[in-house]
Structure formats: C-alpha cells, structure tokens
Amino acid sequence: MSAQNPLRDQTTGIKLKELDDGRYAVDLERYSDQPLSTLIICSVAAAVGKDPVTLTPLRNTINPEALEAVAESATDGILSFNYSGCRVSVKCGSNIYIQPESDATTT
C-alpha cells in the first residue's frame, strides 16, 4: 500500500494491495465472511480515502443481489462496472480490483 494514505486500513479495515499499474487489489478469500457488496463499498472507500457512508449507494450503480448471485454462481470470469469514481472489477473467486477514475482508461 502506498505511504500516501496510511489511514486507509484504519478507516475501513480493508487491506488493499497497491499494484504496479495503479490499481488496488483485495483478496476475496480473506474477507469471505463479508457480503460482496459491503466489501466493494469498503474497498472503494479505502482506495479513494473516504468514509464508506459518504459514497453513493451501490444499488444506484448495480443491483447488489444480482452481483452477489453472479459472483457466487460463477467459477471464472470478471464482472466490471464504474462506482464512485472507480472502475471496479470482480474476478470471481479471486480478487476485487479497484482503479480510481484518474488512473482508469475510458472506452
């Protein structure tokens, strides 16, 4: 994790791994006791240095129940969407990748 924002872990309790390409990764197995939607909200909050309650509700971007259902039923694949200024990619059974918008490429 970058020394630029050492309070990220203290704010959300989520351990982010900063990757060389500017993205952050969160190990899904490490937080398997948390709902995926909660983990995404907390991970994005940690990546952008905000309190999770200040973010736009996840349901305004994607249906949390559908997200959970797809992630639980899929054994492989990546589900990506934009949320609160970040590109979020969920690699089923593996990691959540968070790329803050300033680093994300748009298509």
C-alpha positions in Angstrom: 0.0 0.0 0.0 1.2 3.5 -0.8 2.5 5.6 2.1 0.5 8.4 0.6 -2.6 7.5 2.5 -1.7 5.3 5.6 -5.2 5.7 7.1 -7.0 3.6 4.5 -6.8 0.4 6.6 -7.9 2.3 9.8 -10.9 3.8 8.1 -12.4 0.7 6.6 -10.5 -2.3 8.0 -9.8 -3.4 4.4 -6.3 -4.3 3.4 -5.6 -3.1 -0.1 -2.6 -4.2 -2.1 -1.4 -1.5 -4.4 -0.4 -2.9 -7.8 2.2 -1.5 -10.2 -0.4 -0.4 -12.7 -2.2 1.9 -10.2 -5.0 -0.5 -9.3 -5.7 -1.8 -5.8 -6.4 -5.5 -5.2 -8.5 -7.1 -2.4 -8.3 -10.8 -1.7 -11.9 -12.1 -1.7 -10.9 -15.2 0.4 -9.6 -13.1 3.2 -12.9 -11.4 3.6 -15.2 -14.3 2.8 -17.3 -13.6 5.9 -18.5 -10.3 4.5 -21.1 -9.8 1.8 -19.5 -8.9 -1.6 -21.5 -5.6 -1.8 -20.2 -4.5 1.6 -16.6 -5.5 0.6 -16.9 -3.5 -2.6 -18.1 -0.4 -0.8 -15.4 -0.5 1.8 -12.7 -1.3 -0.7 -13.6 1.7 -2.9 -13.8 3.9 0.1 -10.3 2.8 1.2 -9.0 3.3 -2.3 -10.2 6.9 -2.5 -9.7 7.7 1.1 -13.3 8.3 2.0 -15.7 7.1 4.7 -17.9 4.3 3.2 -21.1 6.1 4.3 -20.3 9.1 2.2 -20.2 7.1 -1.1 -23.2 6.8 -3.4 -25.3 3.7 -2.5 -24.0 0.7 -4.5 -27.6 -0.1 -5.6 -27.6 3.2 -7.6 -24.9 1.6 -9.8 -25.6 -2.1 -9.8 -28.1 -4.5 -8.2 -26.3 -5.9 -5.2 -28.4 -9.1 -5.1 -27.7 -9.8 -8.7 -24.0 -9.0 -8.2 -23.8 -11.5 -5.3 -25.7 -14.1 -7.3 -23.4 -13.9 -10.3 -20.3 -13.9 -8.2 -21.5 -16.9 -6.2 -22.5 -19.0 -9.2 -19.6 -18.2 -11.5 -16.3 -20.1 -11.1 -14.5 -17.9 -13.6 -14.9 -14.6 -15.2 -14.7 -10.9 -14.4 -17.6 -8.5 -13.7 -16.6 -4.8 -14.2 -18.5 -1.6 -13.5 -17.9 2.0 -12.5 -18.7 3.0 -8.9 -18.0 6.2 -7.0 -15.2 7.4 -9.2 -13.5 4.0 -9.6 -13.5 1.1 -12.1 -14.4 -2.0 -10.1 -13.6 -5.5 -11.4 -14.6 -8.6 -9.5 -12.7 -11.6 -10.6 -14.9 -14.5 -9.4 -13.4 -16.5 -6.6 -10.2 -14.4 -6.5 -9.9 -10.6 -6.1 -11.6 -7.3 -6.4 -9.6 -4.8 -8.4 -10.2 -1.1 -7.8 -8.9 1.5 -10.2 -9.5 5.1 -9.3 -11.0 7.2 -12.1 -8.0 9.4 -12.5 -6.0 6.3 -13.4 -8.7 4.4 -15.3 -8.8 4.4 -19.1 -12.2 5.1 -20.6 -13.6 3.3 -23.6 
